């Protein structure tokens, strides 16, 4: 983090909160390990809707979180209120996609209900893809959002040969 900048200093300097104090609050709130965090001098994000009347200080942080895909950036708004430091809001780190090797590794280590849940999600994704693929162009935004989410979890856009395989997989799961 380099220099440990001051987040807040009371008028008599009896209370000083530094960047490093804030990082632990961010990590606890978001649930991902913080690799780097820097206070920003300015932000394009609007913070007024997130501030309470009792807010003593607030600052946006540009944070790098550790993820299975490597570091991911996010913006986090931290506020100081009389009860302490809190994360007012944050932009969830964008996970680009889970590659096939990572998906298989997670699925192979999952047990019981978790494995069943992962398999059920895969079936829903396959069914959703087939539905959105055939959706009329008037519903293009929904299909576009689905394609982005579908790609993010590691499925590539199926070609015509793969579509037949997906339909066979869906039929097999329906029969079971």
N, C-alpha and C positions, 0 to 999 in steps of 0.2 A: 504494500500500500504506500510505501514511501513515507513522506512526511505525514504525521498523524495530526491532521487539521482539526481545529476546534469547531464542533457542531454548535455548541451553545456555551455561553459564559454569563453567569448572573452578574448584575451590575457591580456587586462588591467582590466578584470573582471567587465567592465561596463555593460555587458549584460550577464545575467545568466538565462538559461532556465532549469527548473526542470521537473522531471517526471510528476508531477501533471499538469503542463502546457500542456504537450503533450497529456494527457488522454482526455482532452476536445476536442482536434483536432481529435483524433481517433473516439471518440463518435459521433461527428458531421459528419465525413466522412462516417462511416460505417452505422450509423442510428440505432444502438443498444446500450442500456445502458451498460457501462463498469462497471463490478463489481470489477475487479482487473487488474492491468497492471504493468508488471515488465520489465525493460530493461534487455536484455540478453547480456552477455559478448561475447558470440560466437553464431553463428548460422550456421546450415547446409545449409541454404538458400543462394543463390547467390544474392548479391545486386547490382553488377556492372551494369547490364542492366537497372536498374531503376534510376541510379544516373546521374544527369545533370552535365555539366562542372562547373556550378556555385554553386554546392552543398558545403555548409560550413561544415555540420555535418550530419551523418546518423546513425541510430541505429534501430535494430530490437527489438520489444516488444512482450512478451508473454502476451496475453490479454484474460481475461475471460469475455464473454458477457452474458447478461441476455437473455434468450429465453423462449418460452412457455414450453420447455422441461426441463428447468433448465439451469445451467451454461454451456456454450460451449466455448472451447479454440480456439484460433487463433493466427497466427503470423502476425504482422503488421510492415512494414518498414516505419519509419518516417524520413523525411529529412528536414534540415534547409537550405533554399536558401535565397538570399537577400530579397525576398518579404515576407518571413515568414515560418512558419512550414506547412508542407504538408504531407499527407499520399501518399507515392510513390506507394505502392502496399500492398495488404493483401490477406491472405488466407481466403476465406469465412468460417465462423464457420460452422462446420459440424452438421447439424440437423439430429439426428438419425432417428426419425420417429414421425409423429403426430398420437397419438393414436386415437381410434375411438371416445372416449368421447370428446376429444378436437375438432376433426373434426365436430362432431354434434353440439357442442357448437358454433363454428364459423359459421357453416352453418345456425343455428337457429337465430343467431343475425344478419346475413347478410340480406340486403334488396335490392330489385329491381335488377338492373343490376349486382351487385356483387353476388347475389345469383344465377342468371342465369349463370354467368361466372363460379362459383364453380361447378354447375351442369354440364356445358359443359366440364369442365376439367375432371370430374369424368367419363363422357361418353368416352372421348378420352382415358383416362387411361384404361378403360375396353376394348375398341377396340384394343388398343396397346398391352395389355396383351394377348388377344386372338391371335393377329397376331404373336407376338414374341414366344408364346407358341408353335405354329405350324411351326415356321421358321426352315429351315434346319440347321444342326449342323455347316455348313460352316460359318454361321452368328452368331456363339456362343457369340462373344464379345458384339455385339449389344444387344442380348437377355440378357446377363449377366448385362450390364449397365441398361437396362430397368428394370430388376428384382430388382436391387438395388434401383433405383429411385421409383419404384412402392411400395416397402416395406417402403421406407422412408416416403412416404405420408400416410402410415397407412394401406394399403391393404395387406393382407396376400396372399401368393401364393395359388391360388385356387386349390382345389382338384377336382376330376372328377365330383362329385356331384355339386360343386359350379360352375364349367364351364357351366353346363346346365342352371343354374340360371342366370349367366352373359349373356349368349347368348339370353335368354328370355328378359332380361332387354334391351339389344341392339336392339332386334327386336321391342320392344315397343317404344323405342326412335326413331327408323327409321320410324315407322308408324305414329308418331305424327308429 
